[in-house]
């Protein structure tokens, strides 16, 4: 089992989980920064969006996780604040980030869908990197298996579902970069592709997990995945049918880098 603590600074323990999540945030922000500049937009807006949005997304991720795992936290509610022990639900973060992003972009006169298209590859690459924090904390694992790539987790050889999702997300990242530069893809549709493709992979991978919340015969994340896939498909159809998706994902005046 990997040591969750990377190093100590005096009495302070620095956890690998925090280092990995912070690295994912920095890399995602850097990629979005480059695309903001490429499209002629003010990167300061991005920095403010990240500055205010990140704490809210973390709160949403933690709140979602604690609420749906309350049986674990009920005996010692203080554990809910020990975020370095793991327990961040990506769907909680996404829902919170989307609500705040919609408000913040409209308040400052930006197109939500243009910014969402810029952010989508950054979000998925951040998720691909962030999943390795689950490995360090020995969480988000799958059923026991004898497959050659099984990993020793919680005392048994198991499906490394964190690895499956990380690989899937890297693949989605490459596809989103392609879609963002395809002239037939309309504004907002890179973001919708992100929602649908991430959720598609998540639906499959959740079926291999054994440590996540259930709703009837399905895991909670699978139910949310179906909702997000359906929502993304509906919004693409609705926006095109109503003439609301007339601009390409990347503005025509942007020169492609050589």
N, C-alpha and C positions, 0 to 999 in steps of 0.2 A: 504493500500500500504506500503510495507517495506521501511524503510529509507535506501537509497543507500549509506549513509555515515556511516561507522562503528565507527569511533572516530576521534578526532582532535589531532594533535601534534602542539601546538601553532597555527599559522595561516594556517597550512597545514591540509587539509581534506583527510583522508584515506578512500577510497571507498571500499565497499564490493566486487565490481566487480574485482578490482585489487587483493584483498586478495584471492578470489576464483580462479582466473586465475593463480596466483603465486603458490597456493597450488596444483593445478592440474599439473603445470610444475614440482614442486618438487617431487610429488608422482610418476609421470611418469618417471622422471629421476632416481629415486631410484630403481624402478622396472627394468629399462633397465640396470642400474649399476650392479644389482645382476645377471642378465642374462649374461652380458659381462664377469663377473668373472667366472660364471659357465662354460662358453664356453672357458675359458682360454685366453680371449682377454684383452687388456690393457684398463682399464676404463678411463684413461686419454684422450684417443681418444674420448670417449663418451662426456666427460666434454667439450672438445674443440668444438666438433660438436654442442652441446647444446648452448655453449657460443656464438658462431658465428651464428648459425642457428636460434636461438630464435628471436633476433631482426629483422632478415630478414623475418621470418615467420609473425611476428607482422605487419611489414610494408606491406607485401603482403596481409594480412587479411584486414588491414585498407584500403589499396588502392583499393582493389576489392570492398569493401563496399561503399566507397565514390564514385567511378566511376559509380557504378550502382544505386546510390542514389543521383546523382549530382543535381537533381532538388531541393533537400532539402538543399544542401550545397552551391548552387550557390549564394544565397543572403548573406551568411556569411561564406566564405571559411575558416575562422579561426576555425570554429567548427570541421573541418576535423582533427585538431590536438588534440582535446579534447577526447582522447581515453578512459578516465575514464568514459565517459558518455555512453559507449557501442558502438556497431557497428563494430564487428570483424567478418568477413566472413570466416568460416572454410575452404571452398574450396580455397580461396585466399591464406590462410596460407599453405595448403597442397601442392598446385602447387609450391609455392615458396620454401618450405622445400624440396620437391622432387628434384627440379632442383639443389639446393645447395647441398643436400645430395649426389646426383650422382657425382657431381664435387668433393666434398671433400673426399669421400671415395676412389675414383679412384686416386686422387692426393696422398693419403697416403697409397696406396697399399692394401686397404681392399675391400672385396666383397660387393658391394652395396646391393645385395639381402640378404646376411647374416645379415648385419646391419639393413636392412629394416625389416627382420623377427623379429629381437630382439626388434626393436622400435615399431612394430605394436601394441602389447598389451598396451604399454605405451601411445601411441597416443590415443587409444580408451578410456582408463580409464581417461585420461586427458580431453577428450571431454565429457565424462559422468559427470565428476565433474564440468567442466567449464560451462555446460548448466545452472547451478543454478545461474550463474551470470546474465543470461537473466531474470530469475525470479525477482531478486533484482531490475534490471533496467526496469522491466515491458516491455520487448520486446520479439520478437519471439513467439508471442501468436497465438492462433487459433480463429476459428469462435465462436460466441456465441452458447452455448449448455445448455441443462437442465440435463445433465448426473450427477450422484451423485458425481463424482470426479471433477466436474468443479471448476475453481478457479476464484475469482474476480480479473480481470485484465482490466485496462482501463475502469473502470466503469460498466463492465458487467461480467456475469458468462461465462467463455470461456473454450475451450479446452486448457489444460496446455501442449502445444506441447513441451515445454522445458522438462517437466517431461517424456513425452512419449519417447523423444529421449534419455534422460538420462538412463531410464530403458532399452531401446533397446541396448544402448552402453555397459551397464554393462553385458548384456547377450552375446553380441559379444565378450567382453573381456574374459569371461569364455570359450567360444568356441575357441578363438585363443590360449589360454593357452593349451587346449587339442590338437589342431592341431600341435602346435610347438613341441610336444613330440611324435607325431605319425610318425612312421618310413616310412609310405607310402607317407607322405607329403614331397615334394621336396623343395629344397632351393628356396626362393622367393614366395612360394605359401601361406605362412602365411600372407605375405604382400598383395598378391593378394586377399586373402580371406577377409582381412580387407577392402580393397577398395570396393569389391563387396557387402559385408554384410552391411557396414556402408551406402553405397549408396542406397541399397535396402530399408533400414529403412528410410533414408532421403527422398526417393522418395514418400513413403507413407505419412510420417508426413508432408511434404511440401504441400500435397493436403489439409491439414486441416488448414494451415496458411493463414493469410490475410494481412500480413505486409511485404511480400517479393516481389522481382521483377518478372515481367512477361515477357515471350517471346511467343507471340501468345496465345495459349490456356494453355500453361504450365508455371510453375514458372521456373526461371532461374536455381535454384538448382536442380529441377527435370530433366532438360535437361542435366546438368552436371552429375547427378547421373546415367542416362542412358549411357552416354559416359564412365564413369568410370567402370560400370558393364561390358559393352561390351569390354572395353580395358583389364580388368582383365581376363575375360574368354578367349579372344584371346591370351594373353600372356601365360597363362597356357598351352593352346593347342599348341601354336607355340614352346615354349621352350621344351615341352615334345616330340613333333614330330621331332624337330631338334636335339635332344640329348643334350640340353643345361641345363637340369634339372636332373642331375645324382646324385647330393648329397642331402642327407636328410636335412630338415630344421634345425635340431639339429645335429651337427657332431657325428658320431658313437662313437668316443672315449670319449665323455662326459658322465660321470656317472650321472645317475639320482639320485636326492636327495631322501633319505628315508623319 
